[in-house]
């Protein structure tokens, strides 16, 4: 089975750029669910290693907007918003 990824870029509220790889179907669907996978690359705000891997379990037919889902994950990991209040400034 081949795992296919799409790639896109996001700019965090602090101005840092983050490359994202997203796989809509990682592995085999089981029990009416599927696993989706995100990789966050070259982003120090997410991880000191500039790499973070996140998996999520969703319904087999659930529609996912990868960019919005990635933004939610980033905000939950870092506390950095993409717009609106509480936008942090880049420190370096």
C-alpha positions as CSV (number, residue, x, y, z in Angstrom):
1,X,0.0,0.0,0.0
2,X,1.3,3.4,-1.0
3,X,1.0,6.3,1.4
4,X,0.3,9.6,-0.4
5,X,1.1,13.0,1.1
6,X,0.2,16.5,0.1
7,X,2.5,19.4,1.0
8,X,1.6,23.0,2.0
9,X,3.0,25.9,3.9
10,X,1.6,27.9,6.8
11,X,2.7,31.1,8.5
12,X,2.3,31.2,12.2
13,X,1.0,34.3,14.1
14,X,4.6,35.0,15.1
15,X,5.8,35.1,11.5
16,X,7.5,31.8,11.4
17,X,7.0,29.6,8.3
18,X,6.1,26.0,8.7
19,X,6.1,23.3,6.0
20,X,3.3,20.7,6.5
21,X,2.9,17.2,5.0
22,X,-0.5,15.6,5.2
23,X,-1.6,12.1,4.6
24,X,-5.4,11.6,4.4
25,X,-5.2,7.8,4.8
26,X,-2.3,6.4,6.8
27,X,-2.4,2.7,7.2
28,X,-5.5,0.6,7.0
29,X,-9.0,1.7,8.0
30,X,-10.4,-0.3,10.9
31,X,-13.7,-0.3,12.7
32,X,-15.1,2.6,10.7
33,X,-12.2,4.9,11.3
34,X,-9.1,6.0,9.5
35,X,-5.8,7.4,10.6
36,X,-4.6,10.8,9.2
37,X,-1.0,12.0,9.6
38,X,0.6,15.4,9.8
39,X,4.3,16.2,9.7
40,X,5.4,19.7,10.6
41,X,8.9,20.6,9.3
42,X,11.4,23.4,9.7
43,X,9.4,25.1,12.5
44,X,11.2,25.8,15.7
45,X,8.0,27.0,17.4
46,X,6.5,23.5,17.2
47,X,9.6,21.6,18.2
48,X,13.3,22.4,19.0
49,X,14.2,19.6,16.5
50,X,12.1,21.5,13.9
51,X,10.1,18.3,13.3
52,X,6.8,17.1,14.8
53,X,4.6,14.1,13.7
54,X,0.9,14.0,14.7
55,X,-1.7,11.3,14.1
56,X,-5.4,11.7,14.4
57,X,-8.2,9.1,14.2
58,X,-11.3,10.2,12.3
59,X,-14.3,8.6,10.7
60,X,-13.7,6.7,7.5
61,X,-15.9,9.1,5.5
62,X,-15.2,12.3,7.6
63,X,-14.2,15.3,5.4
64,X,-11.0,17.0,6.6
65,X,-9.7,20.4,5.6
66,X,-6.0,19.7,6.1
67,X,-5.0,23.3,6.4
68,X,-7.6,24.1,9.1
69,X,-6.8,20.9,10.9
70,X,-3.0,21.7,10.8
71,X,-3.7,25.1,12.2
72,X,-5.7,23.7,15.1
73,X,-2.9,21.2,15.9
74,X,-0.3,24.0,15.8
75,X,-2.4,26.3,18.0
76,X,-2.9,23.4,20.5
77,X,0.8,22.6,20.6
78,X,2.2,26.1,20.7
79,X,-0.5,28.4,21.9
80,X,0.4,30.7,18.9
81,X,-2.7,31.9,17.1
82,X,-2.8,32.5,13.3
83,X,-4.8,35.7,13.5
84,X,-6.8,37.8,15.9
85,X,-5.9,38.4,19.5
86,X,-2.8,37.1,21.2
87,X,-0.6,37.0,18.2
88,X,3.0,36.6,19.5
89,X,6.0,38.4,18.0
90,X,8.9,36.4,16.8
91,X,11.7,36.6,19.3
92,X,14.7,36.0,17.0
